[in-house]
Amino acid sequence: MKAAVVSLACLAIVAIGCGGGGGGDSGKIAANSQAVPAVATQDNLDPEIVSSGVQDVDVSGAQPAESVYTPSPAGVVELLKQGDTLWFAGSSGLVANTPLGAQSLKDEPVSAAIYFANRLWIATEGALSTADGLVSIVPEFATAFTTLAVFGDELYAGTDGNGVWKLAAGQLVPVSEDWHVKDLAATETALYAATDKGLFSYQVDRWRARKLDDTSTALLSPTVLYARHPYLYVGTESDLLRFDGGRWEQFGLTDGVTALGWHDAMLYVASAAGALFAFDGKSPVTVPSPSAGAITALLRFDGRLHVATENGVYRLRHGRFEKIDLEVPAESEPKHEPIAFLL
């Protein structure tokens, strides 16, 4: 999931200010795109296409400010949204892509991010902190954070070799064995951990190993988790499984699952080979993908499916996967030459 770091030094570091209402197009589109077959009908016409027939005309004579563009970062492991802001978190740091342009809030690698108690929390090398920098917790262990999840009213962090920890009274408290935690997900009744020892559930301060039966090995190699009521979806090194709280179902995939996300009433499943599947509850069906390396994150934002890959972030727009470019507003130039005074 780690990819080459793309320098975003040209982005201005600012404080968080990403609130707002529903979003317009916050991603900027590059020229390169991957075609996705689509059939347009009167019922599914894109609202942007329909509304494009009537445009407001600016007669003020003002020229738009010049901007520069930089590719969306590689190595993104988390996609998050808040209002009309799309967040990229990964090896290139933390970047907010807003309608006014891109803003970098963290240059060091970010391994996980989540909203908790109305704040954006991020995990970096050796620290758990808020993106605004007002809270920073340095744990006693030295291994890296791998994932974050909220269960009930508490924040949990998975690590690479030190198990699961819980944030309590401003400190991180261990709550599990020293697992290598790959992912965490919470349902209404339990916290689930995908680990190197298999899948575990956590309820009333007690962990329970999960399995299909006494002989099945299907849950021994979980890779990614996704909770959407009333189901928990579990991607493994070779399969996709679904749990409704009482019964497990297997659906069969040959590629290891690297990311799960929801879009247009279907679960989207990504594989290590870069393939993308749409799952309607019956069986996964292969659909076109960005074809840009392993897929690391999936998110529905602004009504569109967004896909993070080894080589950047793409979104499905008008039947095509198009790579997002980040707009970096240029500094305003003075409108008039300085006045020279004679001394």
C-alpha positions as CSV (number, residue, x, y, z in Angstrom):
1,M,0.0,0.0,0.0
2,K,3.0,2.3,0.3
3,A,4.0,4.2,-2.8
4,A,6.4,6.8,-3.8
5,V,5.9,10.1,-2.0
6,V,4.7,12.9,-4.1
7,S,6.0,16.3,-3.0
8,L,3.3,18.7,-2.0
9,A,5.7,21.4,-0.6
10,C,4.0,24.0,-2.8
11,L,0.8,23.7,-0.8
12,A,0.1,26.2,1.9
13,I,-0.2,24.8,5.4
14,V,-3.3,26.1,7.0
15,A,-5.6,25.4,10.0
16,I,-8.7,23.3,9.6
17,G,-11.6,25.1,8.1
18,C,-13.4,22.5,6.1
19,G,-17.0,22.8,7.2
20,G,-19.8,23.6,4.9
21,G,-22.8,22.4,3.1
22,G,-23.1,19.8,0.3
23,G,-20.4,19.8,-2.2
24,G,-19.8,20.8,-5.7
25,D,-17.0,19.4,-7.8
26,S,-14.0,19.7,-5.5
27,G,-11.7,17.5,-7.5
28,K,-9.9,18.9,-10.5
29,I,-9.7,16.6,-13.5
30,A,-6.6,15.7,-15.4
31,A,-6.6,14.9,-19.1
32,N,-5.9,11.2,-18.8
33,S,-8.9,9.0,-18.2
34,Q,-10.1,5.4,-18.3
35,A,-13.4,4.7,-20.2
36,V,-16.3,3.1,-18.4
37,P,-19.2,1.9,-20.5
38,A,-22.4,3.7,-19.5
39,V,-25.9,4.1,-20.9
40,A,-27.6,7.4,-20.3
41,T,-31.3,7.5,-20.0
42,Q,-33.7,10.3,-19.1
43,D,-33.9,8.8,-15.6
44,N,-30.2,8.7,-14.9
45,L,-28.8,11.7,-16.7
46,D,-26.2,13.4,-14.6
47,P,-27.6,16.6,-13.0
48,E,-24.4,18.5,-14.1
49,I,-25.0,17.6,-17.7
50,V,-28.7,18.7,-17.5
51,S,-27.8,22.0,-15.8
52,S,-25.0,22.8,-18.2
53,G,-27.5,24.1,-20.8
54,V,-28.1,27.3,-18.8
55,Q,-25.1,29.2,-17.6
56,D,-24.6,32.4,-15.7
57,V,-22.5,34.9,-17.6
58,D,-20.0,37.1,-15.8
59,V,-20.1,40.5,-17.4
60,S,-18.0,42.2,-14.8
61,G,-14.8,41.8,-16.8
62,A,-13.0,40.3,-13.9
63,Q,-10.5,37.6,-14.8
64,P,-10.2,34.4,-12.6
65,A,-7.1,34.1,-10.5
66,E,-4.4,32.1,-12.1
67,S,-3.8,28.7,-10.5
68,V,-1.2,25.9,-10.7
69,Y,-2.0,22.2,-10.5
70,T,-0.2,19.2,-9.0
71,P,-1.2,15.6,-9.4
72,S,-3.2,14.0,-6.6
73,P,-0.8,12.3,-4.2
74,A,0.3,8.6,-4.5
75,G,0.3,6.4,-1.5
76,V,-3.1,7.5,-0.2
77,V,-4.5,5.0,2.3
78,E,-7.5,6.9,3.6
79,L,-10.2,9.0,1.8
80,L,-12.4,11.0,4.1
81,K,-15.1,13.7,3.5
82,Q,-16.6,16.5,5.5
83,G,-19.0,18.9,3.8
84,D,-17.5,19.9,0.5
85,T,-14.0,18.9,1.4
86,L,-12.3,15.7,0.4
87,W,-9.3,14.6,2.4
88,F,-6.3,12.5,1.3
89,A,-4.2,10.8,3.9
90,G,-1.2,8.7,3.2
91,S,2.5,8.6,2.6
92,S,2.5,12.2,1.2
93,G,0.8,13.5,4.4
94,L,-2.6,15.0,4.9
95,V,-4.2,17.1,2.2
96,A,-7.7,18.8,2.0
97,N,-9.1,19.3,-1.5
98,T,-11.7,22.1,-1.2
99,P,-13.6,24.1,-3.8
100,L,-11.2,26.9,-3.2
101,G,-8.1,24.8,-3.8
102,A,-5.9,22.3,-2.1
103,Q,-4.4,22.7,1.4
104,S,-1.7,20.6,3.0
105,L,-2.0,20.2,6.8
106,K,0.7,17.6,7.3
107,D,3.8,16.8,5.4
108,E,4.9,13.6,7.3
109,P,3.3,10.3,6.4
110,V,-0.2,9.6,7.8
111,S,-1.1,6.0,8.2
112,A,-4.7,6.4,9.3
113,A,-7.4,9.1,9.8
114,I,-10.9,9.3,11.2
115,Y,-13.4,11.8,12.5
116,F,-14.0,11.5,16.3
117,A,-15.8,13.9,18.6
118,N,-16.1,16.5,15.8
119,R,-12.4,16.6,15.1
120,L,-10.2,15.0,12.6
121,W,-7.7,12.6,14.2
122,I,-4.6,11.3,12.4
123,A,-2.0,8.7,13.1
124,T,1.6,9.4,12.2
125,E,4.9,7.7,13.0
126,G,4.8,7.3,16.8
127,A,1.9,9.7,17.5
128,L,-1.9,10.0,17.6
129,S,-3.0,13.6,17.2
130,T,-5.7,16.0,15.9
131,A,-5.1,17.5,12.5
132,D,-5.2,21.0,14.0
133,G,-2.3,20.1,16.3
134,L,-4.0,21.0,19.5
135,V,-3.9,17.4,20.8
136,S,-0.9,15.0,20.5
137,I,-0.5,11.7,22.2
138,V,2.8,9.9,22.1
139,P,2.4,6.2,23.2
140,E,5.0,4.1,25.0
141,F,5.3,1.7,22.2
142,A,7.4,2.3,19.1
143,T,5.5,0.4,16.4
144,A,3.3,2.2,13.8
145,F,-0.4,2.8,13.9
146,T,-2.3,1.0,11.1
147,T,-6.0,1.9,11.6
148,L,-8.5,3.9,13.6
149,A,-12.1,3.2,14.5
150,V,-14.8,4.5,16.7
151,F,-16.9,2.1,18.8
152,G,-19.6,3.5,21.0
153,D,-18.2,6.8,22.2
154,E,-14.5,5.8,22.3
155,L,-11.6,5.9,19.8
156,Y,-9.6,2.7,19.1
157,A,-6.3,2.4,17.3
158,G,-4.7,-0.7,15.8
159,T,-1.0,-1.1,15.6
160,D,1.6,-3.1,13.7
161,G,2.6,-5.5,16.5
162,N,1.2,-4.0,19.7
163,G,-2.5,-4.9,19.2
164,V,-5.4,-2.6,19.8
165,W,-5.4,0.4,22.1
166,K,-8.2,2.6,23.4
167,L,-8.1,6.4,24.0
168,A,-9.1,7.0,27.6
169,A,-8.6,10.2,29.7
170,G,-6.1,11.5,27.2
171,Q,-4.0,8.3,27.2
172,L,-3.8,5.2,25.1
173,V,-4.6,2.0,27.0
174,P,-3.9,-1.5,25.6
175,V,-7.0,-3.7,25.3
176,S,-5.8,-6.7,23.3
177,E,-2.9,-9.1,22.7
178,D,0.1,-7.9,20.7
179,W,-1.5,-8.5,17.3
180,H,-0.5,-7.1,14.0
181,V,-3.7,-5.3,13.3
182,K,-4.6,-4.8,9.6
183,D,-8.0,-3.1,10.0
184,L,-10.7,-2.2,12.6
185,A,-14.5,-1.7,12.0
186,A,-17.4,-1.2,14.4
187,T,-21.0,-2.3,14.2
188,E,-23.7,-1.3,16.6
189,T,-22.9,-4.3,18.8
190,A,-19.1,-5.0,18.5
191,L,-15.7,-3.8,17.4
192,Y,-14.0,-6.1,14.9
193,A,-10.3,-6.5,14.4
194,A,-8.6,-8.0,11.3
195,T,-5.3,-9.4,12.6
196,D,-2.4,-11.7,11.7
197,K,-4.1,-14.2,14.1
198,G,-7.5,-14.0,12.4
199,L,-10.7,-12.1,12.9
200,F,-11.7,-11.1,16.4
201,S,-14.8,-9.3,17.9
202,Y,-14.7,-7.1,21.0
203,Q,-17.7,-6.7,23.4
204,V,-17.9,-5.8,27.1
205,D,-14.0,-5.7,27.4
206,R,-13.7,-9.2,26.0
207,W,-12.2,-10.5,22.7
208,R,-13.7,-13.5,20.8
209,A,-12.1,-15.3,17.9
210,R,-14.5,-15.6,15.0
211,K,-14.7,-18.6,12.6
212,L,-17.2,-20.1,10.3
213,D,-16.9,-23.6,11.8
214,D,-14.4,-25.9,13.5
215,T,-12.6,-26.7,10.2
216,S,-12.9,-23.5,8.0
217,T,-9.9,-21.3,7.5
218,A,-11.8,-18.5,5.7
219,L,-11.4,-16.0,8.5
220,L,-7.8,-16.7,9.4
221,S,-6.4,-14.2,6.8
222,P,-8.7,-11.0,7.0
223,T,-7.3,-8.0,5.2
224,V,-10.0,-5.3,5.3
225,L,-13.3,-4.7,7.1
226,Y,-16.4,-2.6,6.2
227,A,-19.5,-2.1,8.4
228,R,-22.8,-1.0,6.9
229,H,-25.9,-1.8,8.8
230,P,-27.0,-4.5,9.1
231,Y,-23.9,-6.2,7.8
232,L,-20.2,-6.6,8.5
233,Y,-18.2,-7.2,5.3
234,V,-14.8,-9.0,5.6
235,G,-12.3,-9.0,2.8
236,T,-9.6,-11.7,3.0
237,E,-6.6,-12.8,1.1
238,S,-8.8,-14.9,-1.2
239,D,-12.5,-14.2,-0.5
240,L,-15.3,-11.8,0.4
241,L,-17.6,-12.7,3.4
242,R,-20.7,-11.1,4.9
243,F,-22.0,-11.4,8.5
244,D,-25.5,-10.3,9.6
245,G,-24.9,-10.8,13.3
246,G,-25.8,-14.5,13.3
247,R,-24.9,-16.0,9.9
248,W,-21.9,-15.9,7.6
249,E,-22.0,-16.0,3.8
250,Q,-19.1,-16.5,1.4
251,F,-19.1,-15.1,-2.1
252,G,-15.8,-16.3,-3.6
253,L,-13.0,-14.0,-5.0
254,T,-9.7,-15.2,-6.3
255,D,-7.8,-11.9,-5.6
256,G,-6.9,-10.6,-2.2
257,V,-9.3,-7.8,-1.1
258,T,-7.5,-4.4,-0.5
259,A,-10.4,-2.0,-0.1
260,L,-14.2,-1.9,0.4
261,G,-16.6,1.0,-0.1
262,W,-20.3,1.8,-0.8
263,H,-21.6,3.5,-3.9
264,D,-25.1,3.6,-5.6
265,A,-26.6,0.9,-3.3
266,M,-23.8,-1.5,-3.9
267,L,-20.6,-2.6,-2.2
268,Y,-17.5,-2.0,-4.3
269,V,-14.6,-4.4,-3.7
270,A,-11.0,-3.8,-4.8
271,S,-8.3,-6.3,-5.2
272,A,-4.5,-6.2,-4.9
273,A,-4.3,-6.7,-8.7
274,G,-6.2,-3.4,-9.2
275,A,-9.5,-5.1,-10.2
276,L,-12.8,-3.6,-9.1
277,F,-16.0,-5.5,-8.4
278,A,-19.5,-4.4,-7.7
279,F,-21.5,-6.5,-5.2
280,D,-25.3,-6.2,-5.2
281,G,-25.8,-8.8,-2.4
282,K,-25.8,-11.9,-4.7
283,S,-22.3,-12.2,-6.3
284,P,-19.4,-9.8,-7.1
285,V,-19.4,-8.6,-10.7
286,T,-16.2,-7.3,-12.4
287,V,-16.5,-3.6,-13.5
288,P,-14.0,-1.3,-15.2
289,S,-11.4,0.2,-12.8
290,P,-8.8,3.0,-13.2
291,S,-6.1,0.5,-14.1
292,A,-3.5,2.4,-12.1
293,G,-2.1,-0.2,-9.7
294,A,-3.4,-1.6,-6.4
295,I,-6.5,0.1,-5.0
296,T,-6.1,1.3,-1.5
297,A,-9.3,3.1,-0.6
298,L,-12.8,3.7,-1.9
299,L,-15.2,6.5,-1.0
300,R,-18.5,8.0,-2.3
301,F,-18.1,11.8,-2.4
302,D,-20.1,14.4,-4.1
303,G,-22.3,11.7,-5.6
304,R,-19.3,10.0,-7.3
305,L,-17.1,7.0,-6.6
306,H,-13.6,8.0,-5.7
307,V,-10.7,5.5,-5.9
308,A,-7.3,5.8,-4.4
309,T,-4.6,3.8,-6.1
310,E,-0.8,3.4,-6.0
311,N,-0.5,6.1,-8.6
312,G,-3.0,8.7,-7.5
313,V,-6.7,9.3,-6.9
314,Y,-9.4,8.9,-9.5
315,R,-13.1,9.6,-9.6
316,L,-15.9,8.2,-11.7
317,R,-17.3,11.1,-13.7
318,H,-19.7,10.9,-16.7
319,G,-18.9,7.3,-17.3
320,R,-15.1,7.6,-17.0
321,F,-12.5,7.3,-14.3
322,E,-10.5,10.5,-14.4
323,K,-7.4,11.3,-12.3
324,I,-7.9,14.2,-9.9
325,D,-5.4,17.1,-10.1
326,L,-5.1,19.4,-7.1
327,E,-5.6,23.1,-7.7
328,V,-3.1,25.3,-5.8
329,P,-4.2,28.9,-6.0
330,A,-1.3,31.2,-7.0
331,E,-0.6,34.2,-4.8
332,S,-2.2,37.4,-6.1
333,E,0.0,39.7,-8.0
334,P,-0.3,43.5,-7.3
335,K,-2.6,45.2,-9.8
336,H,-0.4,48.3,-10.2
337,E,3.3,49.0,-10.4
338,P,4.8,50.5,-7.2
339,I,4.9,54.2,-7.2
340,A,8.4,55.6,-7.1
341,F,9.0,58.6,-4.9
342,L,11.6,61.3,-5.6
343,L,13.7,62.1,-2.5
